[in-house]
Amino acid sequence: MSELAKLLVASNNLGKLREYASLLSGLPFELTTLAGEGITDEIEETGSSMEQNAIQKATAYATLSGLITLADDSGLEVDALNGEPGSLSRRYAGENVSDMERIDYLLAKLDGVPWEARGARFRCVIAIATPEGVVETCQGVCEGIVALDAKGEGGFGYDPIFYLPELDKRMAELTLEEKNRISHRARAAQKARPILELLGERKRYD
């Protein structure tokens, strides 16, 4: 029997990589990263949806690396903004801005919007691609409310303003273990696990 195959988690976001290291533990793969594989190419997200962006990244990095690759695209969909920022979440306030600048920009957009109209959800789409061109996708959603201000030191992105009514906490106030039980990424990863288990077992017996 051969050693474990590598699974490339195609992200440079350290917070996201930390979450995936936990979410994908126990799979028949050795997890690796873009930095770990010496890949510095940046794949531009030109899709009009999270699914298109995730597929674009997964297939491009699978081709570059020769490895089975997992990539995701995720974002915050705010009802009062007709689903914005959505797939533009990272670039909503412009390029090369901090998480806090993105948060401030979003909160300014929602200035005056009452609590009961601030419903939102985090959505994550995972794409898994093989170097041979096979692609599978799955997604997860976490419902919540955009709070009036930022709170909490954990997580990243919009986590400090994403309020979870059932826990009476912001996403940024959760421990990694708590977040990995209920987050959009956790729910997408749970659906991805059977796909990866099958791919990993096949690789081991090739």
C-alpha positions in Angstrom: 0.0 0.0 0.0 1.3 3.4 -0.9 1.7 6.4 1.4 -1.0 9.0 1.8 -1.6 11.1 -1.3 -1.4 14.9 -0.9 -4.5 17.1 -0.9 -3.8 20.7 -1.8 -5.9 23.2 0.1 -5.7 26.2 -2.3 -5.7 29.2 -0.1 -3.2 31.7 1.4 -5.7 32.8 4.1 -4.1 31.5 7.3 -7.4 31.6 9.2 -9.1 29.5 6.5 -6.1 27.1 6.4 -6.4 26.7 10.2 -10.1 25.8 9.9 -9.5 23.3 7.1 -6.7 21.6 9.0 -9.3 20.8 11.7 -12.3 20.2 9.4 -10.4 17.8 7.1 -8.6 15.8 9.8 -8.8 12.1 9.6 -9.1 11.9 5.8 -6.8 9.6 3.9 -4.7 12.5 2.7 -1.6 14.5 3.7 -2.8 18.1 3.6 -0.6 20.6 1.9 -0.8 24.3 1.0 0.1 26.6 -1.9 3.1 27.8 0.2 4.1 24.3 1.0 4.1 23.4 -2.7 6.0 26.5 -3.6 3.1 27.8 -5.7 3.0 31.6 -6.0 0.7 32.0 -8.9 -2.5 33.9 -8.0 -5.6 32.8 -9.8 -7.9 35.7 -10.5 -11.5 35.2 -9.5 -13.4 36.3 -12.6 -16.6 34.2 -12.0 -20.0 35.7 -11.4 -20.8 33.3 -8.6 -19.0 31.6 -5.7 -19.4 28.3 -7.5 -17.6 29.6 -10.6 -14.8 31.1 -8.5 -14.3 27.9 -6.5 -14.2 25.8 -9.6 -11.9 28.2 -11.3 -9.4 28.1 -8.5 -9.6 24.3 -7.8 -9.1 23.3 -11.5 -6.3 25.8 -12.1 -4.3 24.8 -9.0 -4.9 21.1 -9.6 -3.4 21.5 -13.1 -0.5 23.6 -11.7 0.3 21.2 -8.8 -0.7 17.8 -10.3 -2.5 17.2 -7.0 -6.1 16.7 -6.0 -7.1 20.2 -5.0 -9.7 21.8 -2.7 -10.6 25.4 -3.2 -13.5 27.4 -1.9 -15.2 30.7 -2.3 -17.3 32.1 0.4 -19.0 35.3 1.3 -21.7 37.2 3.2 -25.1 37.7 1.6 -27.1 40.5 3.2 -30.8 40.6 2.6 -31.1 44.4 2.9 -28.4 44.7 0.2 -30.1 42.3 -2.2 -27.6 39.6 -1.4 -24.5 41.8 -1.6 -21.5 41.5 -1.1 -21.8 37.8 -2.0 -19.0 36.6 -4.2 -17.5 40.1 -4.0 -17.1 39.9 -0.2 -13.3 40.1 -0.1 -13.2 43.0 -2.7 -16.4 44.8 -1.6 -14.6 47.8 -0.1 -11.8 47.7 -2.8 -8.6 45.8 -3.3 -5.9 45.5 -0.5 -8.1 46.7 2.3 -8.1 45.3 5.9 -10.9 43.2 7.4 -11.9 46.2 9.6 -12.1 48.5 6.6 -14.4 46.0 4.9 -16.6 45.8 8.0 -16.8 49.6 8.3 -17.8 49.8 4.7 -20.5 47.3 5.1 -21.8 48.8 8.3 -22.0 52.2 6.6 -24.1 50.7 3.8 -26.5 49.4 6.5 -26.7 52.6 8.4 -30.3 53.1 9.6 -31.4 49.6 8.6 -33.4 48.2 11.6 -32.4 45.0 13.4 -35.3 43.0 12.1 -34.2 43.8 8.5 -30.5 42.9 8.9 -30.8 39.2 8.1 -27.8 37.6 6.4 -26.0 34.4 5.7 -22.5 33.2 5.2 -22.3 30.9 2.2 -19.3 28.6 1.3 -18.9 26.7 -1.9 -16.2 24.1 -2.0 -14.8 22.7 -5.3 -12.7 19.6 -5.4 -10.7 19.0 -8.6 -8.4 16.3 -9.8 -5.5 16.9 -12.2 -7.5 14.8 -14.7 -10.3 17.3 -14.8 -12.9 15.7 -12.5 -14.7 18.4 -10.5 -17.2 18.1 -7.6 -18.8 20.9 -5.7 -20.7 21.2 -2.4 -21.9 24.1 -0.3 -22.9 25.1 3.2 -24.9 28.0 4.6 -25.0 29.6 8.1 -27.8 32.0 8.9 -27.5 35.1 11.1 -27.9 38.8 11.5 -25.5 41.7 10.7 -24.8 43.3 14.1 -24.6 47.1 14.6 -20.9 47.0 15.5 -17.9 44.7 15.6 -17.1 42.4 18.6 -14.8 39.4 19.2 -11.2 38.6 18.5 -11.5 35.3 16.7 -12.1 34.3 13.1 -11.5 36.6 10.2 -13.4 38.6 7.5 -16.9 39.6 8.6 -17.0 37.3 11.6 -17.0 40.2 14.2 -20.3 41.6 12.8 -22.1 38.2 12.2 -24.5 37.6 15.0 -25.8 34.1 15.7 -29.1 34.3 17.5 -29.1 30.7 18.7 -25.8 31.2 20.4 -26.2 34.9 21.4 -22.7 35.4 20.1 -20.8 36.9 17.1 -18.9 34.4 14.9 -15.7 36.1 16.1 -16.5 35.2 19.7 -16.5 31.5 19.1 -13.6 29.2 19.6 -12.3 27.4 16.6 -14.0 24.2 17.8 -17.3 26.0 18.2 -17.1 27.7 14.8 -16.2 24.4 13.1 -19.4 22.9 14.4 -21.8 25.5 12.9 -20.1 27.6 10.2 -20.9 27.7 6.5 -17.4 26.3 5.8 -17.9 23.5 8.3 -21.2 22.5 6.7 -19.6 22.5 3.2 -16.6 20.5 4.5 -18.9 17.9 6.0 -20.5 17.3 2.6 -17.0 17.3 1.0 -15.6 14.6 3.3 -17.3 11.6 1.6 -16.0 12.8 -1.8 -12.5 13.2 -0.5 -12.6 9.9 1.4 -13.4 8.1 -1.9 -10.7 9.9 -3.8 -8.1 9.3 -1.1 -8.8 5.6 -0.9 -8.6 5.3 -4.6 -5.2 7.1 -4.6 -3.9 4.8 -1.8 -4.6 1.7 -3.9 -3.6 3.0 -7.3 
